[in-house]
Amino acid sequence: MKIAMISDIHGNYKAYEACMEYLEKHPVDLLFFLGDYITDSPYPQKLLTMFYETLKERKCFFVRGNREEYILDHKKEDKGWKKSSGTGTLLYTAEHLRTEDIDFFARCACVLNPGLKEIPLTTLCHGIPEDIRGNLGEHPELLEEALRQAGTPYLFGGHTHKQEIKMGRNGIYLNPGSLGIAIDGVGKRAQFAIAETDGKTYRHKFISIPYDIEGLLRDFEDSGIEEYGRVQVRSVKKTLLTGINYFFHCVMLAVKMSGMSTDQIPEKIWEQAAEKLGIE
């Protein structure tokens, strides 16, 4: 049995198109989706329309990411998002979602064991099982605890945007990387993984493919998303082009310069942080 593992699409429908075309040529039996389907890219409905078609046509298992969690929390209680470098891309996405999208996010489990006899006992999540934003890239010391929380020999998760496999005393953790905003030091690539199993173990292969980055960049210009997200959108575009996490670096620098949470940082500080990092 072959399984495609896909995480952190972040609304990048061009990367998703390329991935589905690849899977037409290299068929799999199952797809595991590991969350963060939306935010940070233009026209989220283009991605979600294709994604729902995949769910109808293929056997899929999926979990919620922290981005879906943000949207659900905002739906319950207005978070005061506004056109700004701090929360503008979230607001843009929220304004372009439908009721059925919110309902789908609400149905997504945060942690899932597919429970198929054809595959080893496996846990799917976004960050780590008990923390949707748990980041094993920044905090490798969490590995054994994450595997303990999973309670299965295999844990598949995303969130870090980097392809990685970690061997622990309590099992194996695999991250397929980010389909939509890959942090690979190269840029212009969509990343995911394919695993083959005999029902007892997995053999995996990390995949990195090109996609229509120029088309996506035109969408950034045409959609009006930069009016919403300002510096944050510019940092995402530079991350897409370089594979270097300018988005994260810009957020961390703006927080350090201001001493404030991201939703409170003045635009002047965001612009200063962007200038220091060479984000145009």
N, C-alpha and C positions, 0 to 999 in steps of 0.2 A: 504494500500500500504506500502511495506517495502523497505527501501533504505539503501544501504551500502555506507558509507562515508570513503574515503581512501585518505590519504595525505602523502607526504614526503616519497616516496618509495626509492629515492636516489640510484636507480639501484640494489637494493637488490632483485634479482629474486627469491631467496630461500624463503624469506618472502612472496613475491607475490604468489608463488606456494601454500604456506600453506593457504593464505587467500582465494584463488580461490577454494581450496579443501573444506575449511570451508563453503563457499557459495554454493557449490554443495549440501552439507548436510543441509544447512539452507538457502533455496532459498530467493532471494529478487527480487523486480520488477525493480529497478533502481540502478545504481551506480553513485555516485558523486565522481569525482577525483579532488583533490584540489591542484595539482601542485607539483613541485620538483620530477619529475619522474626519474631524472638522477643525475649523479656525485657521487663520493666518494666510489663507489663499483666497483668491477671488472666486465668485460664482459657486458657493457651496452646493447649490442645487444640482449643478452639473455632476459633481462627484456623487452625491447621494442618489440621484436617479440611476446612475450606472451601478452603484453599490447594491441597491435594492434589486436590480435585475439579476445580479450575481447571486444574491440570496435565493431568488426564485429558481434559478437554473442549475445551481450547484449545491452539493452538500456542504454546509458551512457551520462552523461554531464561532461565536463571537463574544467578546466581553467589552465592557465600558472602559473608556479612558478618562483621564482627569479633565480633558476638554469637554466631553459630554457632561461630566459632573458639574462643571462650571455653568453650563447652559441650564441644566436642571435646577441648580440652586438659584440662578437668576430668575427662572420661571416661577419658583416658589416665592421669592422675595426680591424685588428690584434692588440690584447691587449698585445702582448709580453709575453704570457704565456711561461713558461719554466719548465724543470724538476727541481722542487724545492718544499720545504715544503709550500711555499706560493700559488703557482698556478699549481702545478704538476698534481693534480687530475683533474682539469679542462682541462688541455692539454690532458691528457690521454683520457678523455671522448670525447673531440672534435675530436681526431684522430680516434675514433672508431664509429663515426656517419656517416650516409649516407645522401644524398641529401633529400630523402623522410622524414628523421627524422627532418631535419631543416625546411622543408616545413610544417610538422605537428606542430612543436612548433610555427611557425609563424601564423598558423591558430587558435591557441588557444587564446581565449579571456582572458583578465586579470580579468574581472568581468563578471558574468553571472547570469541572472535570468532565471531559466528553463521555466517559463511561462506555467506550467501545471495546469489545473483546478483541478486535483486530489490531489494537495499538497498546503499547505499554500504559500503565497508569500514569496519567499526565495531568498537570494543572496549568490552566491558562489564566493569565491576569495581565494587567497593564504595567504597574510598577512592581510591587511585591504583594503577596496575597492579602496582608492586613493593612496595606498602605498604598492606595492607588497612585501616589506620587513618590513612592519609595524608589530611590535611584541607586542601583548597584554600580553604576559607573562612577558616581561621585562618592559612594560609600560602599566600597567592596567588603568592608567588615560586616555588612548586613547579609552576606551570602548564606551563611549557615542558618541564620534565623529565618531567612526567606524560604529556604528549603525545608526547614522544620515546619513552618506555617503551611507549606504546600502539602506535606504529608504524602507525597508521591515521589517516585524516583526521578521524574522529569518535571521541570518548571519552565514554561515558555512565557516570556514577558517582553515588554517594549520600553518606551519612555525615554531611554537614553539616546536614541537616534543613532546608535552605533552597533554594528554587528559584533557579537561576542559570544563566546561559550566559556563557562566557568565550571570547573569540576570541584565539588565539595564532598565532605564526608557523608552528607545525607542525600546526595543526588547530583543532578546535572542541571544547570541553568543555561538556556539558550535565548539569545535576543536576535531577531532577524534584521535589526536595523530599521531605519525609517524609509518607507516608500516615498513619502512626500518631501521631507527635508533631511536628507542624509548628511550625517556628520562623518565624512570620510577623508577630508583633506584634499579632495579632488574636485567635487562639484559637478552639477549637471547630470547626476545619476540618480536612479531609483533603486533602492535596495530592499531585498526580502530574502527568504530562505526556503529551500525545499528539503524535506526530510523523507527518507524512505525507511520503512520499518517491516520487520518480520513478525511483529507482535511482541517481541521481547526487548529489542533495543532499537535505537534510531541511528541512521547514518545521515548526516546533514551536509548540505552544500549551500554556501552563501552566494547569492546572486546579486550582481550589480549591472544595470542596463541603462543605456541612454534613453531619453524621452524628448519630447518637443518643448524644451526649455524656452525657446524663443517665443513660441505660441503662448506659453504661460506668462511670460514677461509682458507680452502685449495685453493680455487680460488684466494684469495689474494696472496698466495704464488706462484701459478702457472702462474698468468696473467702478472706479471711484473709491476703491478700498484705501488708497493712500491718503485720501482726504480724512478718512476715519482714523487710521492707525499711525500716520505720520512717520516718525523715526522708527517705530517698531516694524512697519512694513518695509522700509528701506533696509533695515537690518536683516529681515527675512530674505529679501531679494539678494543681498550680498552673500548670505549663507548658502542660498541655492546655487549661486554661481561658483563659489569657492570650496564648499564642503567644510568650511570653518564656521564655528558656531558664534557668528557675530551677534545673533539674536540674544544668546545667553550673556555674552561678554558685555553687550550694551546695557542690558538690564542690571547686571551686577555693578557695572561702573556707575550708572545713574543712581542706584541705591546707595553706593558708597559715597558719592559726591554730595548727595542730598540728606542722607540719614533718614529717608522717608520710605514708606511702602510704595510700590510701583503705581498704584492708583492715585497717589497724592503728589508725585514728583512734578514740578513745573516744567513746561515745555522748554524753557530756556536751559534747564539742566540736561534734558534729553538731547537737545541740540549740541550742547557742549560735549557730552559723552560721545555722540556720533562723530563729531569733528576729531576728537582724540583717537578714535578707532578707524578713521578714514572712511566712514560710511557717508556716501554722498546722497 
